Amino acid sequence: MRRGAPHASQVIPQLNGQAPPLAPRAALGHTRTGSFHKVAIQMTNRLALVLGAVLLILLASDAYFADWANSIYLGRKLVDLIEYLAFWR
Protein backbone atom coordinates (compact mmCIF):
# COMPACT_ATOMS: atom_id res chain seq x y z
CA MET A 1 0.00 0.00 0.00
CA ARG A 2 1.31 3.41 -0.94
CA ARG A 3 1.99 5.59 2.04
CA GLY A 4 1.73 9.32 1.57
CA ALA A 5 -0.56 12.27 1.86
CA PRO A 6 -4.25 11.41 2.20
CA HIS A 7 -6.59 11.98 -0.70
CA ALA A 8 -8.61 15.21 -0.73
CA SER A 9 -11.84 13.28 -0.18
CA GLN A 10 -10.44 11.98 3.11
CA VAL A 11 -9.31 15.40 4.32
CA ILE A 12 -12.22 17.65 3.32
CA PRO A 13 -15.44 16.59 5.04
CA GLN A 14 -18.45 15.99 2.83
CA LEU A 15 -20.85 18.90 3.10
CA ASN A 16 -24.50 18.13 2.35
CA GLY A 17 -25.30 20.57 -0.45
CA GLN A 18 -23.20 23.37 1.02
CA ALA A 19 -20.31 25.04 -0.69
CA PRO A 20 -16.94 23.83 0.57
CA PRO A 21 -14.70 26.32 2.38
CA LEU A 22 -12.15 28.17 0.29
CA ALA A 23 -9.25 26.16 1.70
CA PRO A 24 -8.91 23.66 4.49
CA ARG A 25 -6.88 24.79 7.45
CA ALA A 26 -3.26 23.92 6.99
CA ALA A 27 -1.32 22.38 9.81
CA LEU A 28 1.82 24.06 11.03
CA GLY A 29 4.79 22.10 9.81
CA HIS A 30 4.75 19.12 7.57
CA THR A 31 1.62 16.96 7.73
CA ARG A 32 3.18 13.63 6.86
CA THR A 33 4.15 11.49 9.80
CA GLY A 34 7.82 10.81 10.32
CA SER A 35 9.00 13.53 7.93
CA PHE A 36 10.95 15.51 10.52
CA HIS A 37 14.40 14.14 11.17
CA LYS A 38 15.84 14.36 14.62
CA VAL A 39 19.10 16.25 14.68
CA ALA A 40 21.88 14.41 16.48
CA ILE A 41 23.73 17.55 17.57
CA GLN A 42 21.97 19.89 19.95
CA MET A 43 22.96 23.50 20.50
CA THR A 44 24.74 23.51 23.83
CA ASN A 45 26.50 26.35 25.61
CA ARG A 46 29.86 24.87 24.67
CA LEU A 47 28.95 24.65 20.99
CA ALA A 48 27.63 28.23 21.04
CA LEU A 49 30.89 29.45 22.58
CA VAL A 50 32.96 27.56 19.99
CA LEU A 51 30.92 29.00 17.10
CA GLY A 52 31.18 32.49 18.60
CA ALA A 53 34.94 32.12 19.01
CA VAL A 54 35.30 30.96 15.39
CA LEU A 55 33.27 33.95 14.22
CA LEU A 56 35.39 36.36 16.27
CA ILE A 57 38.60 34.79 14.92
CA LEU A 58 37.34 35.17 11.35
CA LEU A 59 36.39 38.81 11.93
CA ALA A 60 39.71 39.56 13.63
CA SER A 61 41.67 37.94 10.80
CA ASP A 62 39.64 39.91 8.25
CA ALA A 63 40.40 43.12 10.11
CA TYR A 64 44.10 42.34 10.41
CA PHE A 65 44.85 40.86 6.98
CA ALA A 66 42.27 42.44 4.64
CA ASP A 67 41.32 45.71 6.37
CA TRP A 68 37.65 44.63 6.61
CA ALA A 69 37.34 44.15 2.84
CA ASN A 70 35.69 40.73 3.11
CA SER A 71 33.23 41.82 5.79
CA ILE A 72 32.24 44.90 3.79
CA TYR A 73 31.78 42.77 0.66
CA LEU A 74 29.57 40.27 2.50
CA GLY A 75 27.62 43.11 4.13
CA ARG A 76 26.92 44.71 0.76
CA LYS A 77 25.84 41.38 -0.69
CA LEU A 78 23.53 40.87 2.29
CA VAL A 79 21.96 44.29 1.69
CA ASP A 80 21.49 43.39 -2.00
CA LEU A 81 19.82 40.13 -1.01
CA ILE A 82 17.48 41.89 1.43
CA GLU A 83 16.52 44.45 -1.21
CA TYR A 84 15.92 41.65 -3.74
CA LEU A 85 13.70 39.77 -1.31
CA ALA A 86 11.83 42.96 -0.36
CA PHE A 87 10.96 43.41 -4.04
CA TRP A 88 8.95 40.16 -3.97
CA ARG A 89 7.03 41.17 -0.84
TORPA-4810 file (N, C-alpha, C, O; in nm, 3 decimals):
<nodes>
NODE_1_0.084_-0.118_0.000_0.000_0.000_0.000_0.088_0.124_0.000_0.185_0.132_0.075_M
NODE_2_0.054_0.219_-0.083_0.131_0.341_-0.094_0.104_0.430_0.026_-0.010_0.458_0.062_R
NODE_3_0.213_0.474_0.087_0.199_0.559_0.204_0.232_0.701_0.163_0.335_0.725_0.099_R
NODE_4_0.149_0.794_0.196_0.173_0.932_0.157_0.063_1.021_0.210_-0.005_0.988_0.308_G
NODE_5_0.047_1.132_0.145_-0.056_1.227_0.186_-0.194_1.169_0.157_-0.212_1.101_0.056_A
NODE_6_-0.291_1.194_0.245_-0.425_1.141_0.220_-0.491_1.212_0.102_-0.456_1.325_0.067_P
NODE_7_-0.585_1.143_0.043_-0.659_1.198_-0.070_-0.748_1.312_-0.021_-0.787_1.315_0.096_H
NODE_8_-0.780_1.404_-0.110_-0.861_1.521_-0.073_-0.997_1.481_-0.018_-1.050_1.549_0.070_A
NODE_9_-1.053_1.371_-0.067_-1.184_1.328_-0.018_-1.176_1.279_0.126_-1.278_1.276_0.195_S
NODE_10_-1.059_1.242_0.172_-1.044_1.198_0.311_-1.018_1.317_0.404_-1.047_1.309_0.523_Q
NODE_11_-0.966_1.424_0.349_-0.931_1.540_0.432_-1.049_1.636_0.445_-1.081_1.679_0.555_V
NODE_12_-1.112_1.670_0.332_-1.222_1.765_0.332_-1.351_1.690_0.364_-1.387_1.596_0.292_I
NODE_13_-1.420_1.729_0.470_-1.544_1.659_0.504_-1.651_1.683_0.397_-1.654_1.789_0.333_P
NODE_14_-1.737_1.587_0.380_-1.845_1.599_0.283_-1.952_1.690_0.341_-2.004_1.666_0.450_Q
NODE_15_-1.985_1.794_0.267_-2.085_1.890_0.310_-2.213_1.865_0.231_-2.209_1.862_0.108_L
NODE_16_-2.322_1.847_0.299_-2.450_1.813_0.235_-2.507_1.934_0.164_-2.581_2.012_0.224_N
NODE_17_-2.474_1.951_0.035_-2.530_2.057_-0.045_-2.471_2.194_-0.020_-2.510_2.290_-0.086_G
NODE_18_-2.379_2.207_0.073_-2.320_2.337_0.102_-2.191_2.352_0.023_-2.127_2.254_-0.016_Q
NODE_19_-2.155_2.477_0.000_-2.031_2.504_-0.069_-1.913_2.474_0.024_-1.918_2.507_0.142_A
NODE_20_-1.809_2.412_-0.028_-1.694_2.383_0.057_-1.621_2.512_0.093_-1.632_2.612_0.021_P
NODE_21_-1.547_2.512_0.203_-1.470_2.632_0.238_-1.364_2.658_0.131_-1.330_2.570_0.052_P
NODE_22_-1.314_2.781_0.131_-1.215_2.817_0.029_-1.092_2.729_0.036_-1.044_2.683_-0.067_L
NODE_23_-1.041_2.703_0.154_-0.925_2.616_0.170_-0.930_2.554_0.308_-0.967_2.620_0.405_A
NODE_24_-0.895_2.426_0.317_-0.891_2.366_0.449_-0.777_2.425_0.530_-0.677_2.472_0.475_P
NODE_25_-0.793_2.423_0.660_-0.688_2.479_0.745_-0.563_2.395_0.733_-0.568_2.272_0.741_R
NODE_26_-0.454_2.462_0.712_-0.326_2.392_0.699_-0.263_2.376_0.837_-0.270_2.465_0.921_A
NODE_27_-0.202_2.262_0.856_-0.132_2.238_0.981_0.002_2.309_0.979_0.061_2.330_0.872_A
NODE_28_0.049_2.346_1.095_0.182_2.406_1.103_0.285_2.295_1.090_0.276_2.194_1.159_L
NODE_29_0.380_2.314_1.003_0.479_2.210_0.981_0.432_2.113_0.876_0.329_2.134_0.812_G
NODE_30_0.507_2.011_0.859_0.475_1.912_0.757_0.368_1.818_0.811_0.372_1.783_0.929_H
NODE_31_0.274_1.776_0.727_0.162_1.696_0.773_0.188_1.547_0.767_0.115_1.469_0.828_T
NODE_32_0.290_1.505_0.696_0.318_1.363_0.686_0.389_1.316_0.812_0.475_1.387_0.866_R
NODE_33_0.354_1.199_0.858_0.415_1.149_0.980_0.556_1.102_0.951_0.583_1.043_0.847_T
NODE_34_0.645_1.128_1.044_0.782_1.081_1.032_0.867_1.160_0.935_0.975_1.113_0.897_G
NODE_35_0.823_1.278_0.892_0.900_1.353_0.793_1.007_1.439_0.857_1.103_1.477_0.790_S
NODE_36_0.993_1.472_0.985_1.095_1.551_1.052_1.205_1.458_1.101_1.178_1.356_1.164_F
NODE_37_1.328_1.495_1.073_1.440_1.414_1.117_1.495_1.474_1.245_1.511_1.596_1.257_H
NODE_38_1.525_1.388_1.339_1.584_1.436_1.462_1.731_1.468_1.438_1.803_1.390_1.377_K
NODE_39_1.772_1.582_1.486_1.910_1.625_1.468_1.992_1.565_1.582_1.952_1.571_1.698_V
NODE_40_2.106_1.507_1.548_2.188_1.441_1.648_2.263_1.541_1.735_2.291_1.512_1.852_A
NODE_41_2.297_1.657_1.681_2.373_1.755_1.757_2.279_1.863_1.807_2.207_1.925_1.729_I
NODE_42_2.280_1.885_1.937_2.197_1.989_1.995_2.284_2.111_2.023_2.405_2.099_2.046_Q
NODE_43_2.222_2.227_2.022_2.296_2.350_2.050_2.317_2.361_2.201_2.223_2.387_2.276_M
NODE_44_2.439_2.340_2.242_2.474_2.351_2.383_2.550_2.481_2.404_2.586_2.551_2.309_T
NODE_45_2.574_2.513_2.530_2.650_2.635_2.561_2.792_2.624_2.507_2.848_2.722_2.458_N
NODE_46_2.849_2.506_2.516_2.986_2.487_2.467_2.994_2.506_2.316_3.087_2.570_2.266_R
NODE_47_2.897_2.450_2.244_2.895_2.465_2.099_2.873_2.611_2.060_2.934_2.659_1.964_L
NODE_48_2.787_2.681_2.132_2.763_2.823_2.104_2.890_2.905_2.127_2.920_2.996_2.049_A
NODE_49_2.964_2.874_2.232_3.089_2.945_2.258_3.194_2.916_2.151_3.267_3.006_2.110_L
NODE_50_3.201_2.791_2.105_3.296_2.756_1.999_3.261_2.829_1.870_3.350_2.884_1.804_V
NODE_51_3.133_2.830_1.832_3.092_2.900_1.710_3.116_3.051_1.721_3.158_3.114_1.624_L
NODE_52_3.091_3.107_1.838_3.118_3.249_1.860_3.266_3.280_1.852_3.305_3.383_1.796_G
NODE_53_3.350_3.192_1.907_3.494_3.212_1.901_3.544_3.203_1.757_3.630_3.282_1.716_A
NODE_54_3.492_3.108_1.679_3.530_3.096_1.539_3.490_3.222_1.462_3.567_3.273_1.380_V
NODE_55_3.372_3.273_1.489_3.327_3.395_1.422_3.416_3.514_1.458_3.452_3.593_1.371_L
NODE_56_3.451_3.527_1.585_3.539_3.636_1.627_3.679_3.624_1.566_3.740_3.724_1.529_L
NODE_57_3.729_3.500_1.554_3.860_3.479_1.492_3.855_3.517_1.344_3.948_3.579_1.293_I
NODE_58_3.747_3.480_1.276_3.734_3.517_1.135_3.725_3.669_1.117_3.786_3.724_1.025_L
NODE_59_3.650_3.735_1.203_3.639_3.881_1.193_3.772_3.948_1.226_3.810_4.045_1.161_L
NODE_60_3.843_3.897_1.326_3.971_3.956_1.363_4.074_3.935_1.251_4.153_4.025_1.221_A
NODE_61_4.073_3.817_1.190_4.167_3.794_1.080_4.132_3.880_0.959_4.221_3.924_0.887_S
NODE_62_4.004_3.903_0.936_3.964_3.991_0.825_4.009_4.134_0.854_4.055_4.204_0.763_D
NODE_63_3.997_4.177_0.976_4.040_4.312_1.011_4.191_4.326_1.000_4.240_4.430_0.954_A
NODE_64_4.264_4.225_1.040_4.410_4.234_1.041_4.470_4.218_0.901_4.557_4.296_0.861_Y
NODE_65_4.423_4.118_0.826_4.485_4.086_0.698_4.424_4.160_0.579_4.495_4.191_0.484_F
NODE_66_4.294_4.189_0.582_4.227_4.244_0.464_4.164_4.380_0.488_4.096_4.433_0.399_A
NODE_67_4.186_4.439_0.606_4.132_4.571_0.637_3.981_4.577_0.616_3.929_4.673_0.559_D
NODE_68_3.911_4.476_0.663_3.765_4.463_0.661_3.706_4.450_0.521_3.585_4.466_0.505_W
NODE_69_3.785_4.422_0.421_3.734_4.415_0.284_3.633_4.302_0.267_3.530_4.319_0.201_A
NODE_70_3.661_4.186_0.325_3.569_4.073_0.311_3.438_4.096_0.384_3.332_4.060_0.334_N
NODE_71_3.445_4.154_0.502_3.323_4.182_0.579_3.237_4.286_0.508_3.114_4.274_0.506_S
NODE_72_3.300_4.388_0.452_3.224_4.490_0.379_3.160_4.429_0.255_3.045_4.460_0.224_I
NODE_73_3.233_4.343_0.184_3.178_4.277_0.066_3.057_4.192_0.104_2.953_4.200_0.038_Y
NODE_74_3.069_4.112_0.208_2.957_4.027_0.250_2.839_4.112_0.300_2.724_4.076_0.277_L
NODE_75_2.868_4.222_0.368_2.762_4.311_0.413_2.685_4.372_0.297_2.563_4.381_0.300_G
NODE_76_2.759_4.414_0.193_2.692_4.471_0.076_2.609_4.366_0.004_2.499_4.396_-0.043_R
NODE_77_2.660_4.244_-0.005_2.584_4.138_-0.069_2.459_4.103_0.012_2.355_4.069_-0.045_K
NODE_78_2.469_4.111_0.144_2.353_4.087_0.229_2.247_4.195_0.208_2.128_4.165_0.203_L
NODE_79_2.289_4.320_0.196_2.196_4.429_0.169_2.129_4.409_0.033_2.009_4.431_0.019_V
NODE_80_2.207_4.367_-0.068_2.149_4.339_-0.200_2.046_4.227_-0.192_1.940_4.235_-0.255_D
NODE_81_2.076_4.124_-0.115_1.982_4.013_-0.101_1.854_4.058_-0.031_1.745_4.019_-0.071_L
NODE_82_1.867_4.140_0.071_1.748_4.189_0.143_1.663_4.277_0.052_1.540_4.267_0.054_I
NODE_83_1.727_4.362_-0.027_1.652_4.445_-0.121_1.584_4.360_-0.228_1.472_4.390_-0.268_E
NODE_84_1.651_4.254_-0.275_1.592_4.165_-0.374_1.472_4.093_-0.317_1.369_4.080_-0.384_Y
NODE_85_1.483_4.046_-0.194_1.370_3.977_-0.131_1.257_4.073_-0.099_1.140_4.034_-0.105_L
NODE_86_1.287_4.197_-0.066_1.183_4.296_-0.036_1.104_4.330_-0.163_0.987_4.368_-0.154_A
NODE_87_1.166_4.317_-0.279_1.096_4.341_-0.404_0.980_4.243_-0.421_0.875_4.280_-0.473_F
NODE_88_0.998_4.119_-0.378_0.895_4.016_-0.397_0.790_4.020_-0.289_0.696_3.941_-0.293_W
NODE_89_0.801_4.109_-0.192_0.703_4.117_-0.084_0.573_4.168_-0.131_0.479_4.180_-0.052_R
</nodes>
